[in-house]
Amino acid sequence: MDEPRKDLLMQVEGMTCQGCVNAVTKAIQRLDPGAEVDVDLDHGRVHVMTKAQAIDVAEALNAAGYEAEAMTG
């Protein structure tokens, strides 16, 4: 049985441009290729629909060079 997808909201520091949006999206989709990622540069937030756990998403973003923490999980 497939694991259900979670609706996560992450606070991410250090995103400033479209390149950051691409890097954040790729980092999350390496973790879960089916993840839907919506980046809000203005507010430093990333909305993710994913099968991954919030802590794993935060760790993937931290490894990509951003400070990330789950606002929901």
Backbone as CSV, one residue per row, in Angstrom:
resi,resn,N_x,N_y,N_z,CA_x,CA_y,CA_z,C_x,C_y,C_z
1,MET,0.834,-1.193,0.000,0.000,0.000,0.000,0.874,1.250,0.000
2,ASP,0.523,2.223,-0.805,1.269,3.473,-0.864,1.094,4.280,0.408
3,GLU,2.178,4.913,0.800,2.116,5.819,1.949,1.339,7.072,1.538
4,PRO,0.466,7.582,2.407,-0.300,8.786,2.043,0.607,10.010,1.940
5,ARG,0.202,10.924,1.074,0.972,12.160,0.931,0.606,13.122,2.050
6,LYS,1.610,13.866,2.482,1.430,14.838,3.545,1.486,16.242,2.968
7,ASP,0.751,17.138,3.579,0.719,18.542,3.208,1.630,19.271,4.190
8,LEU,2.836,19.634,3.755,3.820,20.256,4.641,4.024,21.720,4.280
9,LEU,4.265,22.538,5.287,4.660,23.921,5.082,5.992,24.107,5.780
10,MET,6.999,24.513,5.019,8.346,24.678,5.540,8.732,26.154,5.526
11,GLN,9.419,26.598,6.588,10.027,27.930,6.606,11.463,27.727,6.142
12,VAL,11.863,28.440,5.089,13.184,28.237,4.497,13.890,29.579,4.376
13,GLU,15.047,29.696,5.024,15.843,30.922,4.974,16.907,30.794,3.880
14,GLY,17.176,31.897,3.204,18.266,31.927,2.233,17.837,31.849,0.783
15,MET,16.545,31.751,0.515,16.064,31.718,-0.874,15.907,33.158,-1.369
16,THR,16.546,33.458,-2.502,16.502,34.841,-2.991,16.118,34.983,-4.454
17,CYS,16.149,33.881,-5.222,15.960,34.019,-6.666,15.370,32.743,-7.272
18,GLN,15.146,32.786,-8.562,14.604,31.624,-9.262,15.560,30.437,-9.196
19,GLY,16.847,30.705,-9.153,17.824,29.621,-9.000,17.619,28.879,-7.685
20,CYS,17.285,29.638,-6.638,16.990,29.029,-5.336,15.730,28.181,-5.418
21,VAL,14.728,28.688,-6.101,13.480,27.935,-6.294,13.792,26.599,-6.956
22,ASN,14.608,26.629,-8.009,14.976,25.399,-8.717,15.754,24.446,-7.811
23,ALA,16.704,24.983,-7.039,17.524,24.147,-6.156,16.673,23.492,-5.066
24,VAL,15.758,24.263,-4.484,14.875,23.744,-3.435,13.962,22.655,-4.013
25,THR,13.393,22.929,-5.178,12.507,21.958,-5.822,13.256,20.665,-6.118
26,LYS,14.455,20.773,-6.680,15.245,19.578,-7.012,15.617,18.794,-5.755
27,ALA,15.987,19.485,-4.682,16.372,18.801,-3.440,15.198,17.983,-2.900
28,ILE,14.006,18.559,-2.939,12.821,17.851,-2.436,12.453,16.706,-3.371
29,GLN,12.534,16.926,-4.680,12.141,15.876,-5.625,13.169,14.754,-5.723
30,ARG,14.403,14.979,-5.288,15.352,13.866,-5.173,14.899,12.938,-4.043
31,LEU,14.343,13.526,-2.999,13.843,12.763,-1.854,12.554,12.027,-2.222
32,ASP,11.659,12.721,-2.915,10.370,12.154,-3.341,10.077,12.674,-4.748
33,PRO,10.385,11.865,-5.777,10.202,12.317,-7.167,8.778,12.752,-7.503
34,GLY,7.793,12.283,-6.749,6.411,12.646,-7.020,5.923,13.854,-6.226
35,ALA,6.816,14.480,-5.470,6.417,15.612,-4.629,5.986,16.807,-5.472
36,GLU,4.968,17.502,-4.975,4.544,18.768,-5.575,5.106,19.873,-4.699
37,VAL,5.853,20.796,-5.309,6.560,21.835,-4.563,6.099,23.201,-5.046
38,ASP,5.723,24.062,-4.103,5.331,25.435,-4.413,6.143,26.358,-3.509
39,VAL,7.026,27.164,-4.116,7.931,28.031,-3.366,7.403,29.458,-3.350
40,ASP,7.346,30.047,-2.161,6.946,31.444,-1.968,8.188,32.215,-1.535
41,LEU,8.889,32.812,-2.514,10.114,33.547,-2.222,9.859,34.725,-1.287
42,ASP,8.771,35.439,-1.488,8.488,36.644,-0.709,8.392,36.361,0.789
43,HIS,7.841,35.216,1.144,7.645,34.887,2.553,8.606,33.813,3.063
44,GLY,9.478,33.298,2.185,10.447,32.285,2.596,9.802,30.979,3.015
45,ARG,8.751,30.618,2.289,8.031,29.387,2.634,7.970,28.443,1.436
46,VAL,7.922,27.170,1.762,7.788,26.144,0.733,6.645,25.230,1.143
47,HIS,5.664,25.100,0.260,4.526,24.203,0.477,4.818,22.931,-0.311
48,VAL,4.740,21.786,0.348,5.089,20.512,-0.281,3.986,19.486,-0.032
49,MET,3.563,18.810,-1.098,2.715,17.619,-0.990,3.652,16.445,-1.277
50,THR,3.901,15.620,-0.265,4.923,14.594,-0.395,4.628,13.377,0.471
51,LYS,5.268,12.271,0.128,5.219,11.067,0.952,6.333,11.086,1.997
52,ALA,7.286,12.025,1.854,8.425,12.115,2.776,7.996,12.741,4.107
53,GLN,8.754,12.459,5.137,8.521,13.054,6.454,9.070,14.491,6.471
54,ALA,8.466,15.339,7.284,8.886,16.744,7.379,10.359,16.856,7.741
55,ILE,10.834,16.036,8.671,12.230,16.106,9.095,13.164,15.767,7.935
56,ASP,12.764,14.824,7.084,13.590,14.446,5.936,13.637,15.566,4.901
57,VAL,12.507,16.244,4.704,12.474,17.380,3.774,13.367,18.493,4.309
58,ALA,13.277,18.785,5.595,14.115,19.826,6.205,15.596,19.474,6.057
59,GLU,15.952,18.218,6.298,17.347,17.792,6.170,17.835,17.908,4.730
60,ALA,16.983,17.580,3.757,17.364,17.700,2.344,17.620,19.165,1.985
61,LEU,16.784,20.057,2.496,16.960,21.484,2.218,18.187,22.032,2.936
62,ASN,18.427,21.582,4.158,19.631,21.996,4.880,20.880,21.541,4.136
63,ALA,20.864,20.318,3.617,21.999,19.790,2.860,22.226,20.583,1.574
64,ALA,21.143,21.173,1.040,21.253,21.980,-0.185,21.719,23.402,0.121
65,GLY,21.915,23.723,1.403,22.459,25.024,1.765,21.460,26.036,2.296
66,TYR,20.269,25.581,2.647,19.241,26.476,3.174,18.920,26.089,4.607
67,GLU,18.497,27.056,5.391,18.039,26.767,6.754,16.539,26.505,6.668
68,ALA,16.151,25.292,6.987,14.743,24.917,6.819,14.205,24.269,8.083
69,GLU,12.959,24.590,8.393,12.263,23.914,9.477,10.788,23.784,9.110
70,ALA,10.191,22.729,9.618,8.780,22.483,9.336,7.913,23.414,10.158
71,MET,6.927,24.036,9.509,5.931,24.824,10.216,4.728,23.943,10.514
72,THR,4.544,22.902,9.691,3.521,21.883,9.890,4.192,20.553,9.656
73,GLY,3.596,19.489,10.070,4.261,18.244,9.818,3.436,17.069,10.092
